[in-house]
Amino acid sequence: MVPRFGDPINSAKVIMQRQQAGVILTLVLAHLADGRQVSLNALAIFLKAQLRAATETFPRILHKVKLKLVGVLRLFPALEVVENGRTVKLAP
């Protein structure tokens, strides 16, 4: 969603979504620490397994931010979604 006025990167909604999805960013950065690319399906399975025992589950976080996994990953400039949205790697 692009706000009517101002910078879409720093809008209040985007900032709120980043805060709510911060757990996902932390887990993804830890998973991609070796610098390799991971498919979105493998990443979703990893996140579901890691967050299953947590109070905030993976589907609940996605529901709160009202985005799919690709949208959440695109909120963070440290991550780069490549190959038509099928793989994720750390941004250079």
Secondary structure as GFF3:
##gff-version 3
##sequence-region A 1 92
A	DSSP	three_ten_helix	8	10	.	.	.	ID=ss1
A	DSSP	alpha_helix	12	20	.	.	.	ID=ss2
A	DSSP	alpha_helix	22	31	.	.	.	ID=ss3
A	DSSP	beta_strand	38	39	.	.	.	ID=ss4
A	DSSP	alpha_helix	40	51	.	.	.	ID=ss5
A	DSSP	alpha_helix	58	65	.	.	.	ID=ss6
A	DSSP	alpha_helix	69	74	.	.	.	ID=ss7
A	DSSP	beta_strand	79	82	.	.	.	ID=ss8
A	DSSP	beta_strand	87	90	.	.	.	ID=ss9
###
